[in-house]
Amino acid sequence: MKRLILIVLLIPLMVAGCSTTHKQKEKTAAKQTDKAVEAQIRTKLKSDPLTAAWEINPKVDATAVTLTGLVDKEEQRRRAEELSRDIVGELRRVNNQISLTEEVILDKSIIAKLNTALVTNSVTRLATIDVQSQKGVVRLHGTVATDEQKREAERLAAATAGVKSVENNLKVATPLSSAK
């Protein structure tokens, strides 16, 4: 009888231990599955004629696949997304963040043209302005001496070929008050 009571008391402990181990195994399997899916996507991208020559990086987690990298054409960008969807199906969404080379070249061109315009302009030439561009969106950072420099920098940015919009984050320095 004592054995029966002991067995009845031990069964819940054994079941609880098994379920914890099972949950740990599921988490480990999910991580391995993410890595396996990532490897499958890489293999598929490297074997497709449209995407093989490009460095496309898939990052997989439980809910999504994020693609990053650089390609020449929109067709290659779409193909990478399509190949990824073929592997993950409806289980995960595909977040395509692949850039086009023309966008990168355009951004570098915008930055070069705008920097030239800023240093050759009589109002902004003495200002220290950091110019950034991503997909034609220009961001201006730094501190300028006057409101006029801030406005002129924004005007020059907006007038630069390829610029879609301007985020003017320039700060106007406050003059130090003279000590009395």
Legacy VTK file of the C-alpha trace (Angstrom):
# vtk DataFile Version 3.0
C-alpha trace
ASCII
DATASET POLYDATA
POINTS 180 float
0.000 0.000 0.000
2.852 2.349 0.838
4.336 1.679 -2.597
1.071 2.559 -4.282
0.840 5.861 -2.406
4.478 6.623 -3.247
3.881 5.902 -6.947
0.748 8.057 -6.988
2.715 10.927 -5.414
5.659 10.597 -7.829
3.621 10.543 -11.053
2.791 14.306 -11.041
6.464 15.139 -10.436
7.565 12.977 -13.351
4.947 14.507 -15.664
5.951 18.064 -14.683
9.606 17.283 -15.350
8.794 15.859 -18.775
6.710 18.854 -19.804
9.498 21.301 -18.849
12.000 19.280 -20.842
9.573 19.184 -23.773
9.198 23.004 -23.726
12.978 23.451 -23.669
13.307 21.085 -26.610
10.641 23.055 -28.526
12.542 26.333 -28.007
15.816 24.751 -29.124
14.088 23.194 -32.125
12.588 26.573 -33.077
16.036 28.210 -33.018
17.465 25.379 -35.111
14.500 25.673 -37.453
15.130 29.424 -37.915
18.754 28.717 -38.800
17.706 25.893 -41.118
15.178 28.149 -42.887
17.843 30.844 -43.209
20.228 28.305 -44.770
17.519 27.109 -47.183
16.818 30.684 -48.291
20.549 31.399 -48.800
20.917 28.241 -50.873
17.885 29.073 -52.998
19.082 32.669 -53.558
22.563 31.466 -54.577
21.133 28.925 -57.025
18.763 31.314 -58.827
20.206 33.071 -61.915
18.602 36.422 -61.012
19.896 36.543 -57.444
23.044 34.385 -57.393
25.537 37.181 -58.080
24.281 39.416 -55.274
24.983 39.463 -51.544
21.481 39.071 -50.138
21.239 38.378 -46.421
18.183 36.674 -44.933
17.565 36.994 -41.191
14.895 34.646 -39.877
12.968 34.752 -36.616
9.753 33.152 -35.437
7.465 35.633 -37.212
9.383 37.078 -40.162
12.159 36.864 -42.700
14.058 40.111 -43.246
16.034 40.416 -46.469
18.858 42.958 -46.719
21.495 43.572 -49.354
21.989 45.301 -52.662
20.826 44.420 -56.199
20.765 46.186 -59.568
17.132 45.784 -60.566
13.691 45.756 -58.998
13.147 42.384 -60.719
16.027 40.885 -58.681
14.650 42.415 -55.495
11.186 40.934 -56.138
12.681 37.553 -57.091
14.574 37.343 -53.781
11.322 37.997 -51.933
9.472 35.431 -54.052
12.112 32.739 -53.411
11.947 33.430 -49.679
8.145 33.183 -49.697
8.406 29.831 -51.499
10.314 28.486 -48.507
8.453 30.079 -45.582
4.975 30.101 -47.093
2.354 31.776 -44.923
4.131 30.931 -41.660
6.235 34.091 -41.672
6.002 37.466 -43.369
8.835 38.627 -45.635
10.239 42.086 -44.929
12.157 43.059 -48.081
14.736 45.730 -47.236
16.994 45.057 -50.223
18.319 48.290 -51.755
18.807 49.014 -55.427
22.285 50.108 -56.558
20.820 53.082 -58.409
19.309 54.315 -55.124
22.691 54.035 -53.400
24.458 55.777 -56.293
21.763 58.471 -56.364
22.179 59.090 -52.632
25.961 59.444 -52.979
25.444 61.823 -55.897
22.935 63.900 -53.908
25.353 64.160 -50.978
28.252 65.215 -53.233
26.184 67.814 -55.120
24.661 69.252 -51.965
28.002 69.455 -50.131
29.425 71.348 -53.128
26.441 73.705 -53.150
26.779 74.337 -49.405
30.504 75.212 -49.525
30.162 77.424 -52.603
27.134 79.343 -51.314
27.984 82.676 -49.684
25.457 82.147 -46.880
26.307 78.531 -45.942
30.019 78.220 -46.805
31.190 78.733 -43.207
28.581 76.434 -41.663
29.423 72.874 -40.651
26.536 70.792 -41.971
26.368 67.002 -42.058
24.381 65.769 -45.066
22.814 62.309 -45.186
20.594 60.848 -47.894
18.595 57.646 -48.049
16.428 56.914 -51.068
16.302 60.614 -51.902
15.319 61.756 -48.410
17.958 64.266 -47.281
18.689 64.855 -43.602
20.643 67.930 -42.525
22.408 67.812 -39.133
24.688 70.198 -37.296
24.726 73.653 -35.795
24.627 76.853 -37.829
25.146 80.448 -36.745
21.914 81.962 -38.074
18.345 81.189 -39.077
19.299 82.393 -42.556
21.951 79.640 -42.852
19.402 77.054 -41.731
16.809 78.213 -44.296
19.391 78.491 -47.097
20.738 74.991 -46.421
17.207 73.602 -46.640
16.541 75.548 -49.850
19.759 74.235 -51.432
18.895 70.678 -50.399
15.381 70.888 -51.846
16.788 72.280 -55.113
19.288 69.408 -55.533
18.418 66.938 -58.311
17.038 63.629 -57.012
15.903 64.954 -53.628
12.387 63.825 -52.701
12.179 65.520 -49.318
14.330 67.325 -46.745
14.459 66.817 -42.976
16.121 69.917 -41.588
17.562 68.976 -38.185
19.956 71.938 -38.065
20.204 73.805 -34.783
20.825 77.545 -34.639
23.543 78.385 -32.125
22.449 80.759 -29.430
24.904 83.627 -29.067
26.671 83.804 -25.746
25.410 86.729 -23.739
28.147 89.195 -22.959
29.234 89.245 -19.359
28.746 92.549 -17.498
LINES 1 181
180 0 1 2 3 4 5 6 7 8 9 10 11 12 13 14 15 16 17 18 19 20 21 22 23 24 25 26 27 28 29 30 31 32 33 34 35 36 37 38 39 40 41 42 43 44 45 46 47 48 49 50 51 52 53 54 55 56 57 58 59 60 61 62 63 64 65 66 67 68 69 70 71 72 73 74 75 76 77 78 79 80 81 82 83 84 85 86 87 88 89 90 91 92 93 94 95 96 97 98 99 100 101 102 103 104 105 106 107 108 109 110 111 112 113 114 115 116 117 118 119 120 121 122 123 124 125 126 127 128 129 130 131 132 133 134 135 136 137 138 139 140 141 142 143 144 145 146 147 148 149 150 151 152 153 154 155 156 157 158 159 160 161 162 163 164 165 166 167 168 169 170 171 172 173 174 175 176 177 178 179
